[in-house]
Amino acid sequence: MVTDISSSKTTPHMETPAAPATFKVNVPSSSTKLPATTGTLIDIDNLDFYYGAKQALFDVNLKLDDKRVTAFIGPSGCGKSTLLRCLNRMNDLIDGTEVKRGSIKIRGVDIYGKNVDAIELRKRVGMVFQKSNPFPKSIYENIAYGLRIQGQNNKVRLDEIVEKSLRGAALWEEVKDRLHESGLGLSGGQQQRLCIARTIAVSPEVILMDEPCSALDPIATAKVEELIHELKKEFTIIIVTHSMQQAARCSDKTAFFYMGKLIEYDDTRTIFMNPSNPQTEAYVSGRFG
Amino acid sequence: MSSAPTTPPTEKPPESAKAFPILKERTRFFGLTLDETIRAFFGGNAITAVVVLALITFFLFKEGSAFFGLNRESVTLYRKAGLEYVDYMRAQQESHTALTRYLFDIRLRAVSELTGKDGLSVAEANARLTAFDDFAGRYSDTIEPIRGMVSELTDVAVSIKDKYTINEDAKTERAQFLAAGMTAEADAVRIIEIDFKAELAPLVGVTPVYIETANGVATAITEVLASPPALPVPALDYRLTRFKELNRQFLATFPETRRLVETWDFQKPVPVLDTVTGFLFGRQWLTASFWQDWYGILPLFIGSLMVSIIALTLAVPLGVGAAIYINQFASLREQRVIKPAIEFISAIPSVVLGFFGIAVLGSVLRAWSQQALTLPEFLQGIPLVSWVLGLPLHALNAIAPHIPGFPFSERLNSLTAGCLLALIAVPTIFTLAEDALNNVPRSFKEASFALGASRMQTIMRIIVPASLSGIVSAVLLGLGRVIGETMVVLLCAGNRISIPDFSEGLSVFVQPVHTMTGIIAQEMGEVVRGSIHYRALFMVGLVLFFLALLINFFAQKIVRKYRISIG
């Protein structure tokens, strides 16, 4: 079921890049044109992170670009999701977690600083979870929720943002006739796009995606990936994924983690075609992980 | 290996004939295998539970259903013996007595007002009230003619009823003699059939006299009311106005009473339906009376309801609030202390709670209620406030801001019982509500936080709505617990069998009541087995049983719906 909106935007990036046959994954061609980045948005500096007594991240240094898609890859338990959840302080919800050293700065502001309001931070750094988790409310209310909690109750304004967000998440055509039915009645892929729509409705600057496609079938996955390409025009996206194909297809830069340490961070093309670290090479070529 | 079957057998047993030992003799108990025995044991337990439930229902029905027949007989006799006729007039007399009491109440307030605020001695206060006393005395005397009639007629009616009862006893005696084969003794029992018409003649003959008397009384009341005294306490004038209004309503009932008296017929049959409605909607529960017993469940039902409303009003915020705190805010250590503590409340025997209610809570609440309150300015002149305080609006404005609060004199009332019942309902509501909150998927909470919601917003807009049906069913089960509780209400509710006066505003909740459970516990030990009173108590039990069934049914229905919606 291809809608007019998504089909019109499908062509450019669904084309199979002319990658050499020797590579297992499709890597974006070097000719792909990107709008110029405005530079570094998030600056992670010497970060040590603990779950109670157990150290989960070791001295991570990373600079994430504005209006780009960055992928975090690595085997299970390597700390990529932990780092992602540090970026909007979702780890605060877990007892005993602590940043013991280092800092994360977004536009130069340390998000673990003294006077930082985690609620304000999360309005600007949204998150999409591994398992789609719409609220047990109508589709409309799911999207309006983020605005309502900020005190926006103007019906006209809400209608406008709901439609814009659903269009932004390529879901509008599919649900426009049943906005007031439960969000739980949608299919898995639609639910995940609903969660993305919900996230962009509060217009964050950064969207964190924690394995957003791991519970989806290939067709739904393709739709979400298309969406990521659209969204990066407006948002900075950081995606954690287990699928190297996905990292290669969607991201501009890739960071490879292993055992809580950042092993290598470079352009996606470089990571997949010419990694400088043997561990990265072994992982991306599928020899472990 | 494939050659093995073709090789000739050796002298030893062949390797290929190795046993496959899966056959085993089963141990059998009474011809059943172990598995079947276990199955029968558990199945038996389940069946026993169902059978017991069915037996209880059957037993309640069997014992209770005869009530309606007996009640019909009783009401029929009430009519035939002329008690009903006398009661029309008695009702009039009692309304008048209630109005006289209203006057005395005004006097009491006036005295306390004069001695309190104005600082007069009691003698001085009484002196100021002479005109009022004269008025009250004249008013009280107006009903005398009817009172005299009622008193005479009562004797007549009671003697008819007694004759009938003696006869019935004699009939029973004779039947017993006959059954035992003692014909001679049976013949010796004297039975005189009662001619009701003849017996009632002196009663019915009074009708024209009554009509004349009633007219006279009405005129007398109107005359007395025409010259009301001036009260020395202006703040109480509204009560005098109210008194006049009540009298106007009272006089308006005279024609109806006259019609009833004139058209009364002792032979009119009592419809079967009347005995049912008389039980379900009867406003009187009156037993062991020399006159006529009434079995109306309404005062008991309202008593149970009021106590439950008070209990739930207190227990729902406490229980649900505590559940939200434990589920969303509390540290692990707090959880380890608070959860068992709340659950421990349900281990306190309710009779001990009853002691506490009698010894401490009742007195404390009463002392508290007698502290004077001041009505804040922003509440003055609001109609709702005037209902709450049980005062008309203009009176409220006149005496504000010095209102006396809700002083109540009974230590044991529905508030005392309700507070203790709340304590009993809290553990049920808390535990079930906490379960419901726990069942809300963690991902809802995370999603809400990730959208920039505060903790409070997440709780109020996501977690509580998602678990609402679970919370509602927790409240319903708490209600079931409260309605069925007996000991606390028996000890602390005050046990006055009357429908509280709802015109009194919020102070209806501090009046003594009796409850359905309480009446069964109190009276079941004293009734004659098989009597109408005994059967009536079973009917009350049946009503309670169905109420509990209904509440549980709805609670389960809601829970089932909730499971589907969260999926």
Interface residues (C-beta under 8 A of the other chain):
Chain A: N88 M90 L93 D95 I119 E120 R122 K123 G126 M127 F129 K131 N133 P134 F135 P136 K137 Y145 G146 R148 I149 Q150 L184 C195 R198 T199 V202
Chain B: L332 P441 S443 F444 K445 E446 A447 S448 F449 A450 L451 G452 A453 S454 Q457 R461 I462 P465 A466 S565 I566 G567
